[in-house]
Amino acid sequence: MRSIGINLFAAKGLPAEVCAKTIASLGFTTTFTGILESAERQARIADLLVQNGIKYETIHAPFGHINDIWLDCEGGEVMLNELKTCVDRCKLVGAPIAVVHLSAGEEAPTVTDIGRARFGALVEYAYKNGIIIAFENQRKLANISWAFETFSPEDSVGFCWDCGHESCFTPGREYMPLFGHRLICTHIHDNSGEFNADQHKLPFDGQINYTRWAEHLRHAGYEGSLMLEVKSKFYGGITPEQFLERAADAVKKLRAMVDGE
């Protein structure tokens, strides 16, 4: 049966130990985090996941000033080093994939030679360390198109499809017909469909057409996990545990839609 996952800290207010135990009890077998405050804590979280039978599938790379990577500035080199740190953390905890944004915001820089060189250095660094880079869709088609024209699967580069980003950042655009053949992981969440309303709600609580979503995955022949990237902040009337139960119900429904269970 296809694995289902959820970001480890989806339910705000629960200690990591409780999060791991709870999601495991609900049938989740894979998860992800960002870069944690220290390598030591990242390693402790990895041990905790092993104890609960959960795979540490990806680490989400930092993106706070990702646009700098395209610019001739000191921040660009700092950003590249932050991305390399994500690769280091993946290797430390045995997470095979680093999820990376290529840009941020509506005014993101265009593709530049210095940015090409920096992303090339990142891909090479990841490849040498046995880590796959998954580029995630944001707002700019040009950036991600460049990435998949430049880096092949043999470079250990693939696509992370974020259906929530597609809905609220690029309404009317579908990324899977373009890049579904490169799909290696998913970020699944819902939103109102309003421009820039990146709400990270549970599936079926917004306006995303999950029938169409499932068709895309089947057409691509994707057999990987279904990974929720959700936040509990819109669900104040229920407990964190109830939120996770609702999350499990939603992603299991999605799994049945994709796999015809």
C-alpha positions as CSV (number, residue, x, y, z in Angstrom):
1,M,0.0,0.0,0.0
2,R,1.2,3.5,-0.9
3,S,2.7,5.3,2.1
4,I,1.2,8.5,3.5
5,G,3.1,11.3,5.2
6,I,2.7,14.6,7.0
7,N,5.0,17.3,8.1
8,L,6.1,16.4,11.6
9,F,5.2,19.6,13.3
10,A,1.8,20.1,11.6
11,A,-0.2,20.2,14.8
12,K,1.1,23.2,16.8
13,G,1.6,22.7,20.5
14,L,2.5,19.0,20.5
15,P,6.0,17.9,21.6
16,A,8.0,16.0,19.0
17,E,7.7,12.7,20.9
18,V,3.9,13.0,21.0
19,C,3.8,14.1,17.3
20,A,5.7,11.1,16.2
21,K,3.8,8.6,18.3
22,T,0.4,10.1,17.2
23,I,1.1,10.1,13.5
24,A,2.4,6.6,13.6
25,S,-0.7,5.4,15.4
26,L,-2.8,7.0,12.6
27,G,-1.0,5.2,9.8
28,F,1.5,7.8,8.7
29,T,4.8,6.1,7.8
30,T,6.8,9.1,6.4
31,T,7.4,12.7,7.3
32,F,9.6,15.8,6.8
33,T,10.9,18.8,8.6
34,G,12.9,21.8,7.8
35,I,16.4,22.4,9.0
36,L,16.2,22.4,12.8
37,E,18.2,24.7,15.1
38,S,21.1,22.3,15.5
39,A,22.5,19.1,13.9
40,E,22.2,17.4,17.3
41,R,18.4,18.1,17.5
42,Q,18.0,17.0,13.9
43,A,19.7,13.7,14.8
44,R,17.6,13.2,17.9
45,I,14.4,13.7,15.8
46,A,15.7,11.1,13.3
47,D,16.2,8.6,16.1
48,L,12.7,9.4,17.4
49,L,11.2,8.7,13.9
50,V,13.1,5.4,13.7
51,Q,11.7,4.3,17.1
52,N,8.2,5.0,15.7
53,G,8.7,3.3,12.3
54,I,8.5,6.6,10.4
55,K,10.7,7.4,7.4
56,Y,12.5,10.8,7.3
57,E,11.7,11.3,3.7
58,T,12.8,14.9,3.0
59,I,14.2,18.0,4.6
60,H,12.8,21.3,3.3
61,A,15.7,23.7,2.5
62,P,15.6,27.3,3.8
63,F,14.2,29.9,1.5
64,G,14.0,33.2,3.5
65,H,16.2,35.1,1.0
66,I,16.2,32.6,-1.9
67,N,16.1,35.4,-4.5
68,D,19.6,36.5,-3.5
69,I,20.9,33.3,-5.1
70,W,20.3,34.9,-8.5
71,L,22.0,38.2,-7.6
72,D,25.7,39.3,-7.5
73,C,25.7,39.9,-3.7
74,E,27.0,38.4,-0.5
75,G,23.6,37.1,0.4
76,G,23.7,34.9,-2.7
77,E,26.7,33.0,-1.4
78,V,25.1,32.8,2.1
79,M,22.0,31.3,0.6
80,L,24.0,28.7,-1.3
81,N,25.7,27.7,1.9
82,E,22.3,27.4,3.6
83,L,21.2,25.1,0.9
84,K,24.3,23.0,1.2
85,T,23.6,22.8,4.9
86,C,20.3,21.2,4.1
87,V,22.1,18.6,2.0
88,D,24.4,18.0,5.0
89,R,21.4,17.5,7.3
90,C,19.8,15.1,4.8
91,K,22.9,13.0,4.8
92,L,23.1,13.2,8.6
93,V,19.7,11.8,9.2
94,G,19.3,9.5,6.1
95,A,16.7,11.7,4.4
96,P,17.2,11.1,0.7
97,I,15.7,14.3,-0.7
98,A,16.2,18.0,-0.1
99,V,13.2,20.1,-1.2
100,V,14.4,23.4,-2.7
101,H,12.6,26.6,-3.8
102,L,14.1,28.4,-6.8
103,S,12.6,31.8,-6.1
104,A,10.0,33.6,-4.0
105,G,7.5,36.3,-4.5
106,E,6.0,38.1,-7.5
107,E,9.1,40.2,-8.1
108,A,11.6,37.4,-8.2
109,P,14.7,38.0,-10.2
110,T,15.1,36.6,-13.7
111,V,17.4,33.7,-14.4
112,T,21.0,34.9,-14.3
113,D,24.4,33.4,-15.0
114,I,25.5,33.7,-11.3
115,G,22.3,32.0,-10.2
116,R,22.8,29.2,-12.7
117,A,26.3,28.7,-11.4
118,R,25.2,28.6,-7.8
119,F,22.4,26.1,-8.4
120,G,24.9,24.0,-10.4
121,A,27.2,24.0,-7.5
122,L,24.3,22.9,-5.2
123,V,23.3,20.0,-7.5
124,E,26.9,18.9,-7.8
125,Y,27.4,19.0,-4.0
126,A,24.2,17.1,-3.4
127,Y,25.1,14.5,-6.0
128,K,28.5,13.9,-4.4
129,N,26.8,13.4,-1.1
130,G,24.1,11.0,-2.4
131,I,21.2,13.4,-1.9
132,I,18.5,14.2,-4.5
133,I,17.4,17.8,-5.1
134,A,13.6,18.2,-5.6
135,F,12.8,21.6,-7.0
136,E,9.3,22.8,-5.9
137,N,6.9,24.9,-7.9
138,Q,6.4,28.5,-6.7
139,R,5.3,31.4,-8.9
140,K,7.9,31.6,-11.7
141,L,7.6,29.1,-14.5
142,A,10.9,30.3,-16.1
143,N,13.0,29.3,-13.1
144,I,11.7,25.7,-12.7
145,S,11.7,25.3,-16.5
146,W,15.3,26.3,-16.6
147,A,16.1,23.8,-13.8
148,F,14.6,20.8,-15.6
149,E,16.1,21.8,-18.9
150,T,19.5,22.0,-17.2
151,F,19.5,19.1,-14.8
152,S,18.5,15.6,-15.7
153,P,17.4,12.7,-13.5
154,E,20.9,11.4,-13.8
155,D,22.0,14.5,-11.9
156,S,19.7,13.4,-9.1
157,V,17.3,16.2,-9.6
158,G,13.5,15.8,-9.6
159,F,10.2,17.6,-9.1
160,C,8.3,18.3,-5.9
161,W,4.7,19.1,-6.9
162,D,3.0,21.5,-4.4
163,C,-0.7,21.5,-5.4
164,G,-1.5,24.3,-2.9
165,H,1.1,26.6,-4.4
166,E,-0.2,25.9,-7.9
167,S,-3.7,26.9,-6.7
168,C,-2.9,30.2,-5.0
169,F,0.3,31.4,-6.7
170,T,-0.3,30.4,-10.3
171,P,-4.1,30.0,-10.8
172,G,-4.9,28.5,-14.2
173,R,-1.5,26.9,-14.6
174,E,-0.9,23.1,-14.3
175,Y,2.6,22.0,-13.6
176,M,2.1,18.2,-13.9
177,P,1.6,18.1,-17.7
178,L,5.0,19.9,-17.9
179,F,7.0,18.2,-15.2
180,G,5.1,15.2,-14.0
181,H,7.6,12.9,-15.6
182,R,10.2,14.3,-13.1
183,L,7.9,13.9,-10.1
184,I,9.7,12.4,-7.0
185,C,7.7,13.8,-4.1
186,T,4.6,15.8,-3.2
187,H,3.4,18.6,-0.9
188,I,-0.4,18.4,-0.5
189,H,-2.6,21.1,1.1
190,D,-5.6,23.1,0.3
191,N,-6.6,26.8,0.2
192,S,-9.4,29.2,-0.8
193,G,-7.9,29.7,-4.3
194,E,-7.5,33.4,-3.6
195,F,-4.2,34.8,-5.0
196,N,-1.4,34.5,-2.5
197,A,-3.6,32.8,0.1
198,D,-1.1,30.0,0.9
199,Q,-3.2,28.6,3.8
200,H,-2.0,25.0,4.1
201,K,-5.4,23.7,5.0
202,L,-6.4,20.1,5.0
203,P,-7.4,18.6,1.7
204,F,-11.1,19.0,0.9
205,D,-11.3,22.1,3.1
206,G,-10.6,24.5,0.2
207,Q,-11.3,24.7,-3.5
208,I,-8.6,22.4,-5.1
209,N,-10.1,19.9,-7.5
210,Y,-8.6,16.6,-6.1
211,T,-10.3,14.5,-8.8
212,R,-8.1,16.4,-11.3
213,W,-5.1,16.1,-8.8
214,A,-5.5,12.3,-8.7
215,E,-5.7,12.1,-12.5
216,H,-2.4,13.9,-12.7
217,L,-0.7,11.4,-10.4
218,R,-2.1,8.4,-12.2
219,H,-1.1,9.8,-15.6
220,A,2.5,10.3,-14.3
221,G,2.7,6.8,-12.9
222,Y,3.8,8.2,-9.6
223,E,4.2,5.5,-7.0
224,G,5.7,7.5,-4.1
225,S,4.3,8.8,-0.9
226,L,1.4,11.3,-0.5
227,M,2.9,13.9,1.8
228,L,0.7,16.5,3.5
229,E,2.2,19.9,4.2
230,V,-0.6,21.3,6.5
231,K,-0.9,23.7,9.4
232,S,-3.3,23.5,12.3
233,K,-3.7,27.3,12.8
234,F,-7.1,27.4,10.9
235,Y,-8.5,24.7,13.2
236,G,-8.8,26.3,16.6
237,G,-12.0,24.5,17.6
238,I,-10.4,21.1,17.8
239,T,-7.4,19.6,19.7
240,P,-4.1,18.9,17.9
241,E,-4.8,15.2,18.1
242,Q,-8.1,15.7,16.4
243,F,-6.5,17.8,13.7
244,L,-4.1,14.9,13.0
245,E,-7.0,12.5,12.9
246,R,-8.7,14.7,10.3
247,A,-5.4,14.9,8.4
248,A,-5.1,11.1,8.3
249,D,-8.7,10.7,7.1
250,A,-8.2,13.2,4.3
251,V,-4.9,11.7,3.0
252,K,-6.3,8.2,3.1
253,K,-9.3,9.4,1.0
254,L,-6.7,10.9,-1.4
255,R,-4.9,7.6,-1.5
256,A,-8.1,5.7,-2.4
257,M,-8.7,8.3,-5.2
258,V,-5.3,7.8,-6.7
259,D,-4.9,4.0,-6.3
260,G,-8.6,3.0,-6.8
261,E,-8.9,1.4,-3.4
